[in-house]
Amino acid sequence: MSASLKPIRTGSDHAAALAELEQLWGAPAGSPEGDRLEVLTILIEAYEAQHFARNHPDPIDAILFRMNALGLKRKDLEPMIGTRGRVAEILNRRRPLSIEMIRKLHEALEIPAEVLIRQTELVQPTPLASTTSDGD
C-alpha cells in the first residue's frame, strides 16, 4: 500500500489503484484502511467515468428486458404506451417513444429515464412485393 494518494492519470495508475483496492476490500468503515478504500474508490470512479464510455442499452431492449424480468406481456404495456397496435409499433421499432410514454414507462417499470430518452434505431417497413407479373 503506497503512502500517499494521487490522481489516476494513466492505465498503469488505474491498474495499480485497482490492485490496492482489492487489498483494502472489506476494511472497516472509519478505520485508516477504510478511509483509504473510500478515497481510492472515488478516484477510480472518476478515472473510469472519464475514460470508459458507459453504453446504455437501447430503449426497446431495456423495455423488453424489464418485461421479461417482471413477467409482463405486451398487453401489460397498454396503460403506458396506448393501444395494442401502438405497443406493437413501439416494440417492433416502427415508432419512437413519446415523452408521455417515457414518463409512464419510467414510473411503472423503473427504467432510468436517461435510457428511455436515447434514440431508438427505427426499422423501415419493407415494401410489399409487386403483384404484377412479368408475363409468366
Secondary structure, DSSP 8 states (H G I E B T S, - for coil): --SS-----SHHHHHHHHHHHHHHTT--TTSHHHHHHHHHHHHHHHHHHHHS------HHHHHHHHHHHHT--GGGGHHHH-SHHHHHHHHTTSS---HHHHHHHHHHH---HHHHTS---------------S--
